[in-house]
């Protein structure tokens, strides 16, 4: 099972040469996206399927959007996609 994201884990996520998507263990489909060096920007995104096609919805940048807000917004987006 994937570890749940925490504020400390997000802050300690270091940028590498490749883009990283770190999944959240509490909300399936929610990811922390860490852009490669030199920017190292962090944002939240939700991955889901709609009409059989994979989709990605970017929720916003960290720390403007907190982990709790990302889980709430991501949960709403996943429910809407399921309906």
FIRO-719928 format. One record per residue: x, y, z of N, C-alpha, C in turn; residue number from 1. Coordinates in steps of 0.1 Angstrom, whole numbers, always signed. Each point is the difference from the previous one (the first is absolute). Layout:
<rs>
X|Y|Z|X|Y|Z|X|Y|Z|NUM
...
</rs>
This chain:
<rs>
+8|-12|+0|-8|+12|+0|+9|+12|+0|1
-5|+11|-7|+8|+12|-1|-2|+8|+13|2
+11|+7|+4|-1|+8|+12|-8|+13|-3|3
-7|+4|+10|-8|+13|-1|+10|+11|-1|4
-4|+10|-8|+8|+13|+0|-2|+7|+13|5
+10|+7|+5|+0|+8|+11|+6|+13|-3|6
-2|+11|+8|+6|+13|-3|+15|-1|+0|7
+5|-8|+10|+15|-1|+0|+5|-7|-12|8
-6|-11|-4|+4|-8|-12|+0|+9|-12|9
-10|+9|-1|-1|+8|-12|+11|+11|+0|10
+2|+6|+12|+11|+10|+1|+14|-6|-3|11
+2|-13|+4|+13|-7|-2|+2|-6|-14|12
-11|+0|-8|+1|-5|-14|+10|+8|-8|13
+11|-6|-3|+11|+7|-8|-2|-1|-15|14
+2|+10|-8|-1|-1|-14|+12|-8|-5|15
-2|-8|-11|+10|-7|-6|+1|+4|-15|16
+7|-8|-8|+1|+4|-14|-12|-4|-8|17
-9|-9|+6|-12|-4|-6|-12|+5|+8|18
-11|+2|-7|-13|+3|+7|-5|-11|+9|19
-4|+2|+12|-5|-10|+9|-15|+1|+3|20
-7|-11|+1|-14|+0|+4|+0|-9|+12|21
-2|+6|+12|-1|-8|+12|-14|-2|+5|22
-5|-12|+0|-14|-3|+3|-3|+2|+15|23
-13|+4|+3|-5|+1|+13|-6|-14|+4|24
+3|-5|+11|-5|-13|+5|-15|+1|+5|25
-4|+12|+3|-14|+2|+5|-10|+2|-10|26
+3|+7|-11|-9|+3|-11|+6|-5|-13|27
-6|-12|-4|+5|-6|-12|-2|+10|-12|28
+10|+3|-8|-1|+9|-11|+6|+13|+2|29
+3|+4|+13|+6|+12|+3|+15|-1|+0|30
+7|+9|-6|+15|+0|-1|+6|+13|+3|31
+12|+0|+6|+8|+12|+1|+9|-1|-12|32
+0|+11|-8|+9|+0|-12|+12|+10|+4|33
+12|-6|-2|+12|+8|+3|+7|+2|-14|34
+1|+12|-4|+6|+3|-13|+16|-1|+1|35
+6|-3|-11|+15|-2|+1|+7|+13|+3|36
+13|-2|+3|+9|+11|+3|+0|+9|-13|37
+2|+12|+0|+3|+9|+12|-12|+5|+7|38
-12|+0|-6|-12|+6|+6|-4|-8|+13|39
-1|-13|-1|-4|-8|+11|-14|+3|+5|40
-8|+7|-8|-14|+3|+4|-8|-12|+4|41
-9|+2|+10|-8|-11|+5|-15|+4|-2|42
-8|-10|-4|-14|+2|-2|-7|-13|+3|43
-13|+1|+1|-9|-11|+2|-8|-3|-13|44
-2|-13|-3|-8|-4|-12|-8|-12|+4|45
-10|-2|-8|-9|-12|+2|+0|-7|-14|46
+2|-13|+0|+0|-8|-12|-13|-9|+1|47
-7|-1|-11|-12|-8|+0|-3|-5|-14|48
-11|-7|-2|-4|-5|-14|-14|+6|-3|49
-1|+5|-12|-14|+5|-4|-2|-6|-14|50
-11|-7|-2|-3|-7|-13|+12|-9|-4|51
+6|-6|+10|+11|-10|-4|+13|+7|-2|52
+1|+13|+0|+12|+7|-3|+6|+6|+12|53
+14|-1|+2|+6|+5|+12|+0|+16|-1|54
-3|+6|+11|+0|+15|+1|+8|+4|+12|55
+4|+13|+0|+7|+5|+11|-5|+14|+3|56
-3|+3|+12|-5|+14|+4|+10|+5|+10|57
+6|+12|-3|+9|+6|+9|-9|+9|+9|58
+3|-2|+13|-8|+6|+11|+6|+14|+4|59
+13|+1|+0|+7|+12|+3|+13|-2|+6|60
+7|+11|+3|+14|+0|+4|+1|-2|+16|61
+10|-7|+4|+3|+0|+14|+10|+11|+3|62
-2|+8|+10|-8|+0|+12|-13|+8|-1|63
-3|+6|-12|-13|+7|-1|-12|-9|+3|64
+1|-12|-4|-10|-10|+4|+6|-10|+10|65
-6|-1|+11|+5|-9|+10|-4|-15|-3|66
+6|-9|+7|-2|-14|-2|-15|-3|+3|67
-5|+6|+11|-14|-3|+3|-10|+6|-10|68
+3|+11|-6|-8|+6|-10|+1|-8|-13|69
+12|-5|-3|+2|-8|-12|-8|-13|+1|70
-1|-6|+12|-8|-12|+2|-15|+3|-2|71
-4|+11|+5|-14|+4|-1|-4|+2|-14|72
+8|+8|-7|-3|+4|-14|+1|-12|-9|73
+11|-8|+3|+2|-13|-8|-11|-10|+2|74
-5|-1|+12|-12|-9|+3|-12|+4|-8|75
-3|+13|+0|-11|+5|-8|+1|-2|-15|76
+12|+2|-5|+3|-2|-14|-2|-15|-4|77
+5|-9|+9|-1|-14|-3|-15|-5|+0|78
-7|+6|+10|-15|-4|+1|-7|+5|-13|79
+3|+13|-4|-6|+5|-12|+3|-8|-12|80
+12|-5|-1|+4|-8|-12|-7|-13|+0|81
-2|-6|+12|-7|-13|+1|-14|+1|-3|82
-6|+12|+2|-15|+2|-3|-1|+2|-15|83
</rs>
